[in-house]
Amino acid sequence: MAPWLSLCMIVKNEAHQLRRCLQSVQPWVDEIIIVDTGSTDNTIAIAREFTPHVHSVVWQADFAAARNAALAYATGEWVFYIDADEELVVTDPRWRDQLTAESAGAINQWSLLRREQAEDRHWSEFWNVRFGRRFPDLHFVGALHEQLHYRERPAVLGELQGVYLLHHSQQSRAQFLAKLRDRNIPILEKMVQQGDRRLLTLVCLGDHYAACGDNERAQAWYEQALEQIAPAIEQGILPKETTWLRHLLFWVSYRAFEAKDYETAQYYLSYGLRFFDRYPPLLYVAGVLIFELGLPRGALPYFHRCLDLFEGGTYDRAEPFDRQWMTTQPAYSLGYTYMTLQERDRAIAYFQKTLEFNPDYPPAQMYLQQLLTASVNQS
């Protein structure tokens, strides 16, 4: 019987975690294809424990090229890709039925939720396309942050239930920054030089330089990204490409707020919340802006909305973001706002909630202690 679901992977020096990844996916796929890009550890030997389809290619500083090399060996109707630092977690053993359901006949790509395992990484879960129907025109694009793409047909997306990816980050902060500086930034800048001016590429360059502490270059790339979407914002429409648009609008509105340029902050927030009203970072900035403009009661619904989206699990999962924007920060801002409004009991409750999210948050500790002391003295 011909394979139905092919797993395609690219690896390099992943001996410390490859076995965990492959053990998680082996029961669910019909074919495993692994392309190694230059390992010097035991990666290839571990890969051969799971599949005879292990190949080697020369690394060309291009992730799409490496993944396309793996894709070329696939024979299944569907292809699935995963990274060695990820694990497939199955909560419904019938999850594969979704790919063949009659009602899903038009779908040719599927997303999985990806969650963070590491305690020191506080990113929200998000949907990530990992499955593609293997039509002849299926291929990967993008030398970094590569994506599945069809040359001759539109992508029709579905969201798989009953299964998700767990990301195991074992890098130190220094290792992470070295990867951004020495590998990612050169690849991204080469992509731009070759004409790739997608919003994704420009925003990622801004993020990478910001993470490495080069704020001047970060701002220059963010501004180029804003130039790309300026016509759409002026017309009040969504640009064709929305990958990292939420994050970009959050960045520019928050930076404007910090600079006390409230008009600019309001401009980008009004646009962003028109389309992304379940994205907590934008809602949070709207709340602090309204508070700063002297309307504390007007700020309350925005902070409450952030917490409600978190507690109900209904927040926007198109992009990952720091979970503090729907947990610690809105809870603290509610405490501070209610304290400003002299509603002591509510202030106490939300400062306590802040410390449930982050027990070591100093401002909440300080104000909670002040309020509790005042309550004791008055009694």
ABEGO torsion letter per residue (X at the ends): XBBABBBBBBBBGAAAAAAAAAAAAAAABABBBBBBAGBABAAAAAAAAABABBBBBBBAGBAAAAAAAAAAABABABBBBBBAABBBBBABAAAAAAAABAAAAABABBBBBBBBABAABABBBBBBBABBBBBAABBBBEABGBBBBBAABBBBBBBBBGBBBBBBBABBAAAAAAAAAAAAAAAAAAAAAAGBABAAAAAAAAAAAAAAGBAAAAAAAAAAAAAAAAAAAAAGBBBABABGAAAAAAAAAAAAAAAGBAAAAAAAAAAAAAABAABAAAAAAAAAAAAAAGBAAAAAAAAAAAAAAAAAGABBAABBBBAAAABAAAAAAAAAAAAAAGBAAAAAAAAAAAAAABAABAAAAAAAAAAAAAAAAAX
